[in-house]
Amino acid sequence: MTDRGRLQSRGRFVDGEVGGHNLAVRLTHRRPFKRLALGLLAVAAWPAGALAADPERDSFDAGDDVTAEVPAAVEEARDDLRGDLGRQGLLSVDDSTGSIRFLAKLDGYLTGATSDAPAEAARDYITDQAEAFGVEPADVGDLRVAGTETAEGIDSVEFTQRVDGVPVIDSSLVAHVDPDGRLLAVTGGLVPDAQLNTTTPDVPRSDALEAASEGVANPGAADSSSLVAYGTDADLRLAWRVLVVASSTGVYDTLVDARTGDVVRRSNLVKFATAPVFENYPGAAAGGTQGVRSFGAGWLDPPTPTRLRGPNVHAFVDRKDEVPGDSLTNPVQEPSQSPETPPTSGDNFNYPFDEFAPSPGPDDYGCAPSARCSWDPKLTPSGSPPLGDWAPDGNQAATQLFYYANLFHDHLRDAAGIGFGPSSGSFEGDNDRVIAQAQ
């Protein structure tokens, strides 16, 4: 009842419901269609996320959801600075690190004009406000200029922080200076009152390289390593920072605690297109809310996607069923009139679920928090609803179909005992991709 759609490849249709989405899956007669159809119909019964895990794209941070404690003196200095900035001043703090995240005045500048170099003008201001930034004035002199970028006359100078000579990861401050030397804003931040537990690692470099590669699919060379300080508050810890090159879709920036040898962070530097999708039907106890997921490598046409199309699936909105291809003798066609679903920004397809909220009562046709609807079923006692009724969820439905179909394609290709690859005609390429029509 939530979203209607149809998946096609050349051949016959198998009707069913996948995760609360009504689908008609047409499969070519040359394929092991029974296995594919049964698998599609079983998606809703699988645990949420059972197909979504891809070890080459797994990233985590042991410090997530941690709130840093900020010394009282630093809090007082920031309150004083807010007063100096006035009603149009902005000072925001990153809760996880306790550092200033953004500092500016909407009605003016943080400093006056000066002939000093942008880096020196910024350093002077940071020194004057050292307590609000959580550092000692003498520490400001130790900040290193990592680089300067200039755009439309504005110099953006990046400073990085060190403690006991060790670089602090995730601690950088960018000062934005206009052509007259006036400081416009400061972004990023420094770890307040930083203290490092040690500068000597208990874990040797070789063990850190091995630990960084464990748990990564097809680990390649651990290309580089260096000692850094990490943490979510002033009590920083020493870590090995290791770069692991696993594949073209997995290049991992990894932190290994230099005392325990534990991997405390892994971040894939290869970025993928993302979309909010359901793993189960909307409202289900498990997987019933939208979560942002990455599209798999190769799902979208390179180099920059303009629609939901790739070698395996082409998903689009086809409310009027304009795309023919309903029999073995009538080949599936690509859409000529139906609207494509474009990315909302960059490579991402951020289409939220637009829920129809029915009035309580016996005639609401079952729409409820545990069985959410995307259109009003009361308008459709004997047929399709008005196009305007389900139109708001068209792009979301197309995105959901694209995700499901590609996810299952990869599962059938990779799962042991199935082997639905190119040699068995696995719905790939211009002449045999799945056509996914959202209605």
SVG drawing of the C-alpha trace seen along z (x, -y; Angstrom):
<svg xmlns="http://www.w3.org/2000/svg" viewBox="-15 -49 73 73">
<polyline fill="none" stroke="black" stroke-width="0.4" points="0.0,0.0 3.0,-2.3 4.6,-2.6 3.7,-0.9 6.3,0.2 7.3,2.7 10.6,4.3 11.1,5.5 13.6,7.5 12.7,9.3 10.4,12.2 7.5,13.1 6.1,11.3 6.0,12.5 3.9,10.3 4.6,9.8 5.3,7.4 8.8,6.4 9.2,4.5 5.7,3.1 6.2,2.0 3.9,3.6 6.2,5.0 5.6,6.9 9.0,8.5 9.3,9.5 12.1,11.9 13.6,13.2 12.8,16.8 16.5,17.5 17.1,16.8 16.7,18.9 13.7,16.7 12.1,18.8 15.1,18.4 15.2,14.6 11.5,14.2 11.4,16.1 14.3,14.1 12.7,10.8 9.5,11.8 11.5,12.8 13.3,9.5 10.6,8.2 11.1,11.2 14.9,10.8 16.4,9.0 16.8,5.3 20.2,4.6 20.8,8.2 21.8,7.4 23.1,3.9 26.4,4.8 29.4,4.3 32.7,4.7 34.5,2.6 32.4,-0.4 32.1,0.1 33.2,-2.9 33.0,-3.4 34.2,-5.6 34.4,-4.4 34.1,-8.0 30.6,-8.6 27.9,-9.9 30.5,-11.1 30.1,-14.6 33.3,-16.3 33.6,-18.2 34.7,-21.8 36.6,-23.4 34.6,-26.1 37.1,-28.8 36.7,-28.1 33.0,-28.3 33.2,-31.6 35.6,-33.0 33.2,-32.0 30.3,-33.7 32.3,-36.9 33.2,-36.6 29.5,-36.1 28.8,-39.4 31.5,-41.2 30.1,-39.9 26.7,-41.4 23.3,-40.2 24.4,-39.5 27.4,-37.4 27.6,-33.6 29.6,-31.2 28.8,-27.5 30.5,-24.6 31.1,-21.0 29.7,-18.9 31.8,-15.9 35.1,-17.7 34.3,-20.8 35.9,-23.0 34.6,-26.2 33.0,-25.1 31.9,-28.5 32.7,-32.1 31.5,-35.2 29.6,-38.5 26.7,-38.8 26.8,-42.6 30.6,-43.2 34.1,-41.8 35.9,-40.1 38.9,-42.4 39.8,-45.7 41.8,-46.2 45.5,-45.4 48.5,-45.1 49.7,-42.0 49.7,-38.7 46.4,-36.8 48.0,-34.1 49.5,-36.6 46.3,-38.6 44.4,-35.4 47.0,-34.2 46.9,-37.6 43.1,-37.3 43.3,-33.7 46.0,-34.7 43.8,-37.4 40.9,-34.9 43.1,-32.0 41.1,-31.1 37.8,-31.0 39.5,-28.6 40.7,-26.5 44.4,-27.0 47.3,-28.9 48.5,-32.1 51.9,-30.4 50.3,-27.4 48.9,-29.6 52.5,-30.2 52.8,-26.4 49.9,-26.2 51.1,-25.2 49.8,-26.7 48.7,-23.7 47.7,-25.7 46.0,-28.8 43.2,-28.8 42.1,-32.0 38.7,-32.5 37.1,-35.8 39.7,-37.7 39.1,-35.8 42.1,-34.0 41.2,-30.9 44.1,-29.9 44.1,-26.5 46.0,-25.9 46.6,-22.5 47.2,-21.7 49.9,-19.7 50.5,-18.6 54.0,-17.5 55.0,-17.7 52.3,-15.1 49.6,-16.3 46.1,-16.2 43.7,-14.5 40.4,-16.3 41.7,-19.5 42.1,-22.2 41.0,-25.8 40.3,-27.9 40.4,-31.7 38.8,-33.6 40.4,-37.0 39.2,-39.6 41.6,-41.6 41.9,-44.4 43.1,-42.0 39.8,-41.9 38.9,-38.6 35.4,-37.5 35.0,-34.2 36.7,-31.3 35.5,-27.7 36.7,-24.4 38.3,-24.4 41.0,-23.4 40.8,-20.7 40.6,-22.7 43.2,-22.2 44.7,-19.3 46.8,-16.7 48.5,-13.6 48.8,-10.4 52.2,-9.5 54.4,-10.1 55.8,-6.6 53.7,-3.8 53.4,-0.4 52.2,1.1 54.9,1.4 54.3,0.1 54.1,3.6 51.3,4.7 49.4,1.5 49.6,2.2 48.3,5.7 45.5,4.5 44.4,1.9 44.1,4.5 42.0,6.9 38.2,6.8 38.7,5.1 37.5,7.0 40.5,7.8 43.0,5.8 45.8,4.4 48.9,2.6 49.0,0.5 50.6,-2.3 51.6,-4.8 51.5,-5.2 52.3,-8.0 51.7,-8.8 48.8,-11.1 46.8,-12.2 43.1,-11.4 40.2,-11.7 36.9,-13.5 38.1,-15.7 41.3,-17.2 42.6,-13.7 44.1,-12.7 45.5,-9.3 48.4,-8.3 47.4,-6.3 48.9,-5.0 47.2,-6.5 47.3,-3.9 46.1,-4.2 44.9,-0.8 44.3,-0.5 41.9,2.4 40.4,1.7 39.2,-1.0 36.2,-1.3 37.9,-1.0 40.7,-3.3 40.6,-3.3 42.0,-6.0 42.4,-4.0 43.3,-4.8 44.9,-2.1 45.3,-2.9 49.0,-2.9 48.6,-1.4 45.9,1.3 46.2,2.1 42.5,1.7 41.1,0.1 39.2,-2.9 38.2,-4.4 38.0,-3.4 36.8,-5.8 36.5,-5.0 38.0,-7.9 36.1,-6.7 32.7,-8.4 29.6,-6.8 26.2,-8.2 23.7,-7.9 19.9,-7.9 17.5,-7.5 15.8,-4.1 13.8,-1.5 15.2,1.9 11.7,3.2 8.2,1.9 7.5,-1.6 6.4,-1.3 7.9,2.1 9.4,2.7 12.8,3.5 13.9,1.5 10.7,-0.5 12.2,-3.9 14.3,-5.5 18.1,-5.3 20.8,-6.8 22.5,-4.0 25.4,-4.1 24.8,-2.9 27.2,-0.1 30.2,-0.7 29.1,-0.7 25.4,-1.0 25.2,-4.4 26.4,-5.4 29.8,-7.2 31.2,-9.8 28.5,-12.0 25.0,-10.5 22.0,-12.5 19.4,-9.8 18.8,-6.4 20.5,-4.4 23.4,-2.0 24.4,1.3 22.0,3.3 18.9,1.2 17.2,-1.9 14.5,-3.3 12.2,-6.1 8.7,-7.4 6.1,-6.0 2.7,-7.1 0.9,-6.7 2.6,-3.4 4.1,-5.0 6.9,-2.5 5.7,0.6 7.1,4.1 4.6,6.5 5.2,9.6 8.0,11.8 7.6,10.4 7.6,6.8 11.1,5.8 11.4,3.6 12.1,0.0 13.9,-2.8 11.6,-5.7 11.1,-8.5 8.4,-10.5 8.3,-9.4 10.3,-11.7 13.7,-10.6 14.6,-10.9 17.6,-13.3 20.1,-13.6 19.0,-16.2 22.6,-17.3 25.9,-16.0 25.7,-12.2 23.0,-11.9 19.3,-11.1 17.8,-12.5 14.0,-11.9 12.2,-11.6 9.1,-9.5 6.0,-11.8 3.5,-10.0 -0.2,-10.2 -1.7,-10.8 -5.3,-9.4 -7.9,-10.5 -8.5,-7.8 -11.5,-5.7 -12.7,-2.3 -12.6,-3.6 -8.9,-4.5 -8.1,-1.3 -5.4,-0.2 -3.0,-3.2 -1.3,-3.3 2.1,-4.0 2.8,-0.3 1.6,-0.2 2.3,-3.6 0.7,-4.8 2.1,-7.1 -1.3,-7.8 -4.9,-7.9 -6.5,-4.4 -9.9,-5.9 -9.7,-7.6 -9.1,-4.3 -12.0,-1.9 -11.9,-0.5 -8.8,-1.7 -5.8,-4.0 -5.7,-7.2 -5.5,-10.6 -2.0,-11.3 -1.6,-14.2 -2.3,-12.0 0.8,-9.7 2.9,-12.1 4.9,-13.4 6.4,-10.0 7.3,-9.2 11.0,-10.0 11.2,-8.3 9.6,-5.2 11.9,-5.2 14.9,-5.5 13.6,-2.7 13.2,-0.4 16.6,-1.2 18.1,-0.4 16.2,2.9 16.9,4.2 20.6,3.4 21.0,4.8 19.4,8.0 21.4,8.2 24.6,8.0 23.3,10.6 22.5,13.1 25.9,12.5 27.9,12.8 26.1,15.2 27.5,18.7 25.5,21.4 23.8,19.0 26.4,17.6 24.0,15.4 26.8,13.7 27.4,12.6 27.9,16.2 24.3,16.9 22.9,13.7 22.5,11.6 20.5,8.7 23.4,6.5 24.3,4.2 22.3,1.9 20.2,4.6 19.3,6.5 19.2,4.2 16.2,4.3 13.6,1.6 12.1,0.4 8.9,-1.7 7.6,-3.6 3.9,-4.5"/>
</svg>
